């Protein structure tokens, strides 16, 4: 009887050890199999596919949070947890670097501006954006695409094909300034305004149903550079770095090309 009781005690002790080990091991495995990416709104479609393909390849879950770069920057400064940050400009990444929140950011893609015009607006030329009664939407200047828009308009002052007061007339036609580029696209798509300044990559098969593109000449356009980095607070830096390496890979490059981004090497 004593032997049987002793054996039962040993079995119970063994089972208890297994349960405790499983409990303490589970969160570790969960953390190792997931990363959180904070990415600029203009990266939505492209990063969604990158995340899906990387999950298939690696088995690591990639949770993406998309918003204006300025909003993501504010969240990170306030301590929101993340593993990777991808911005639509260098400014906010440099500020995070100065705050010791990231190290060694690198440019991975470039983009450029276009005028997205609602097909029912009757607008066919860039110069017509300054005509009376035209309704325009742009992003707020705190948003990368909004800042790029102002830079582009300043460069257009040297365009002899436009009126000297083109910028002033253009800005007088702006009826709304948005917090991210997708909001700009949506207002034009819904016909709330006639046109807006967005990235070339924002014209997707879906938006192209109602939007047409007016190109901005390279001499007056602005190149948008996209830096990416691992957060110093990341609990999974290995997989965060692996995800970034995947973006620079041939497979990642094909996805960038698919969505109209210009791939930049990691060197």
C-alpha positions as CSV (number, residue, x, y, z in Angstrom):
1,X,0.0,0.0,0.0
2,X,2.9,2.3,0.9
3,X,4.7,1.5,-2.4
4,X,1.5,2.3,-4.4
5,X,1.0,5.6,-2.7
6,X,4.7,6.5,-3.3
7,X,4.4,5.7,-7.0
8,X,1.2,7.8,-7.3
9,X,3.0,10.8,-5.6
10,X,5.8,10.5,-8.0
11,X,3.4,10.4,-11.0
12,X,1.6,13.5,-9.7
13,X,4.8,15.4,-9.2
14,X,5.9,14.5,-12.7
15,X,2.6,15.7,-14.2
16,X,2.9,18.9,-12.2
17,X,6.4,19.6,-13.6
18,X,5.1,19.0,-17.1
19,X,2.2,21.5,-16.7
20,X,4.4,24.2,-15.1
21,X,7.0,23.8,-17.9
22,X,4.3,24.1,-20.6
23,X,2.8,27.2,-18.9
24,X,6.1,29.0,-18.7
25,X,7.3,27.9,-22.2
26,X,4.1,28.9,-24.1
27,X,4.5,32.7,-24.0
28,X,8.1,32.4,-25.1
29,X,7.1,30.4,-28.2
30,X,4.3,32.8,-28.9
31,X,6.6,35.8,-28.7
32,X,9.2,34.1,-31.0
33,X,6.5,33.4,-33.6
34,X,5.1,36.9,-34.1
35,X,6.4,40.4,-35.0
36,X,4.6,43.7,-35.1
37,X,5.3,46.1,-38.0
38,X,4.3,49.8,-37.9
39,X,4.2,51.0,-41.5
40,X,3.2,54.1,-43.4
41,X,-0.3,54.1,-44.9
42,X,1.1,54.2,-48.4
43,X,2.6,50.8,-47.8
44,X,-0.7,49.2,-47.0
45,X,-1.2,46.9,-50.0
46,X,2.4,46.1,-50.6
47,X,3.3,45.3,-46.9
48,X,0.1,43.3,-46.5
49,X,1.3,41.0,-49.3
50,X,4.9,41.0,-48.0
51,X,3.6,39.9,-44.6
52,X,1.5,37.1,-46.0
53,X,4.3,35.8,-48.1
54,X,6.8,36.0,-45.2
55,X,4.4,34.1,-42.9
56,X,4.2,31.3,-45.4
57,X,8.0,31.2,-45.8
58,X,8.9,31.5,-42.2
59,X,5.9,30.5,-40.1
60,X,6.3,33.8,-38.2
61,X,3.1,35.8,-37.9
62,X,3.4,39.4,-39.0
63,X,1.0,41.9,-37.5
64,X,0.9,45.2,-39.5
65,X,-0.4,48.5,-38.2
66,X,-0.8,51.1,-40.9
67,X,-1.2,54.9,-40.4
68,X,0.4,58.2,-41.3
69,X,4.1,58.1,-40.5
70,X,3.6,61.1,-38.1
71,X,1.0,59.2,-36.2
72,X,3.1,56.0,-35.9
73,X,6.1,58.1,-34.8
74,X,4.0,59.7,-32.0
75,X,2.8,56.2,-30.9
76,X,6.4,54.9,-30.8
77,X,7.6,57.9,-28.9
78,X,4.8,57.3,-26.3
79,X,6.0,53.7,-25.9
80,X,3.7,51.6,-28.1
81,X,5.4,48.2,-28.6
82,X,6.6,47.2,-32.0
83,X,9.4,45.4,-33.7
84,X,9.8,47.2,-37.1
85,X,9.1,50.7,-38.2
86,X,8.8,51.7,-41.9
87,X,8.3,55.4,-42.6
88,X,7.4,57.3,-45.7
89,X,10.1,59.9,-45.0
90,X,13.5,60.1,-43.4
91,X,12.5,62.9,-41.0
92,X,10.6,60.7,-38.5
93,X,13.0,57.9,-38.7
94,X,15.9,60.3,-37.9
95,X,14.0,61.6,-34.9
96,X,13.5,58.1,-33.6
97,X,17.2,57.4,-34.1
98,X,18.1,60.6,-32.2
99,X,15.9,59.4,-29.4
100,X,17.8,56.0,-29.4
101,X,14.7,54.1,-30.3
102,X,16.1,52.6,-33.5
103,X,19.6,51.9,-34.9
104,X,20.9,51.6,-38.5
105,X,17.8,52.6,-40.5
106,X,18.1,51.9,-44.2
107,X,16.2,53.1,-47.3
108,X,14.3,50.1,-49.0
109,X,12.0,51.8,-51.5
110,X,11.3,55.1,-53.3
111,X,8.0,56.6,-54.6
112,X,6.9,59.7,-56.5
113,X,3.9,62.0,-56.6
114,X,1.0,62.1,-59.1
115,X,-2.2,64.0,-59.3
116,X,-5.1,61.6,-58.8
117,X,-8.2,63.0,-60.6
118,X,-11.8,61.8,-60.4
119,X,-12.8,60.7,-63.9
120,X,-16.0,62.8,-63.7
121,X,-14.2,66.0,-62.8
122,X,-13.4,67.0,-66.4
123,X,-9.8,67.8,-65.5
124,X,-7.2,66.6,-68.0
125,X,-4.1,68.7,-67.3
126,X,-2.0,69.5,-64.3
127,X,-2.4,73.3,-64.9
128,X,-6.2,72.9,-64.6
129,X,-5.8,72.1,-60.9
130,X,-5.5,75.9,-60.3
131,X,-8.8,76.8,-62.1
132,X,-11.6,78.5,-60.2
133,X,-14.2,76.2,-58.6
134,X,-11.9,73.2,-58.7
135,X,-11.9,71.3,-55.3
136,X,-8.7,69.8,-54.2
137,X,-7.5,67.7,-51.2
138,X,-4.0,67.2,-50.0
139,X,-2.4,65.7,-46.9
140,X,-1.5,67.9,-43.9
141,X,2.1,69.1,-44.1
142,X,2.9,67.0,-41.0
143,X,2.3,64.0,-43.1
144,X,5.1,62.9,-45.5
145,X,3.0,63.1,-48.6
146,X,1.8,66.6,-47.5
147,X,5.3,67.8,-47.0
148,X,6.3,66.4,-50.4
149,X,3.3,68.2,-52.0
150,X,4.5,71.6,-50.7
151,X,8.0,70.9,-51.9
152,X,6.6,69.9,-55.4
153,X,4.5,73.1,-55.6
154,X,7.6,75.2,-54.7
155,X,9.5,73.6,-57.5
156,X,6.7,74.2,-59.9
157,X,7.4,77.9,-59.6
158,X,10.2,77.3,-62.1
159,X,7.8,75.7,-64.6
160,X,7.4,78.2,-67.4
161,X,4.3,76.2,-68.6
162,X,2.4,77.3,-65.4
163,X,1.1,80.7,-64.2
164,X,3.5,82.4,-61.8
165,X,0.8,82.3,-59.1
166,X,-0.1,78.6,-59.7
167,X,0.8,77.6,-56.2
168,X,-1.4,80.3,-54.7
169,X,-4.3,79.4,-56.9
170,X,-3.7,75.7,-56.2
171,X,-3.7,76.2,-52.4
172,X,-6.8,78.4,-52.6
173,X,-8.6,75.4,-54.1
174,X,-7.7,73.0,-51.3
175,X,-10.8,72.3,-49.3
176,X,-9.4,69.6,-47.0
177,X,-6.0,68.5,-45.5
178,X,-5.9,64.9,-44.4
179,X,-4.0,62.9,-41.8
180,X,-2.8,60.2,-44.3
181,X,-2.5,59.6,-48.0
182,X,-5.3,57.0,-48.0
183,X,-7.8,59.6,-46.8
184,X,-6.7,61.8,-49.7
185,X,-7.3,59.0,-52.1
186,X,-10.7,58.2,-50.6
187,X,-12.0,61.7,-50.9
188,X,-11.1,61.9,-54.6
189,X,-12.5,58.3,-55.2
190,X,-15.8,59.2,-53.6
191,X,-16.1,62.3,-55.7
192,X,-16.1,64.7,-52.7
193,X,-13.3,66.6,-54.5
194,X,-12.0,66.8,-58.0
195,X,-8.4,65.8,-57.4
196,X,-5.6,65.3,-54.9
197,X,-1.9,64.8,-54.7
198,X,-0.9,61.2,-53.8
199,X,1.8,58.7,-54.6
200,X,1.8,56.8,-57.9
201,X,1.4,53.6,-55.9
202,X,-2.0,54.7,-54.6
203,X,-3.5,54.1,-58.0
204,X,-4.5,50.4,-57.6
205,X,-6.8,48.4,-59.8
206,X,-9.6,49.3,-57.4
207,X,-9.0,53.0,-57.3
208,X,-8.3,53.1,-61.0
209,X,-12.0,52.4,-61.6
210,X,-12.8,56.0,-60.7
211,X,-9.5,57.7,-60.8
212,X,-7.1,58.8,-63.5
213,X,-3.5,59.9,-63.3
214,X,-2.0,63.2,-64.3
215,X,1.8,62.8,-64.2
216,X,4.0,65.4,-62.6
217,X,7.2,66.1,-64.6
218,X,10.3,64.7,-63.0
219,X,12.0,68.1,-63.0
220,X,9.3,69.3,-60.5
221,X,8.5,66.0,-58.8
222,X,9.8,64.9,-55.4
223,X,11.2,61.5,-54.6
224,X,9.8,59.9,-51.5
225,X,12.3,57.8,-49.6
226,X,11.1,55.0,-47.3
227,X,13.5,54.0,-44.5
228,X,13.0,50.9,-42.3
229,X,14.5,49.8,-39.0
230,X,14.2,47.4,-36.1
231,X,13.0,49.0,-32.8
232,X,15.6,48.8,-30.0
233,X,12.7,47.7,-27.7
234,X,11.8,44.8,-29.9
235,X,11.5,41.4,-28.1
236,X,12.1,39.6,-31.3
237,X,15.0,41.3,-33.1
238,X,16.1,38.2,-34.9
239,X,12.8,37.7,-36.8
240,X,12.4,41.5,-37.2
241,X,15.8,41.6,-39.0
242,X,14.8,38.5,-41.0
243,X,11.6,40.2,-42.2
244,X,13.6,43.3,-43.3
245,X,16.1,41.0,-45.2
246,X,13.1,39.4,-46.9
247,X,12.0,42.8,-48.2
248,X,15.5,43.2,-49.8
249,X,15.4,39.7,-51.3
250,X,14.5,38.9,-54.9
251,X,11.1,37.7,-53.7
252,X,10.5,40.9,-51.7
253,X,11.7,43.0,-54.6
254,X,9.2,41.4,-57.0
255,X,6.4,42.5,-54.6
256,X,7.7,46.0,-54.5
257,X,7.8,46.1,-58.3
258,X,4.2,44.7,-58.4
259,X,2.9,47.7,-56.4
260,X,4.9,50.3,-58.3
261,X,7.7,51.0,-55.8
262,X,11.3,51.5,-56.8
263,X,13.5,49.0,-54.9
264,X,16.6,50.3,-53.2
265,X,19.5,48.0,-52.3
266,X,20.5,47.4,-48.7
267,X,24.1,48.5,-49.1
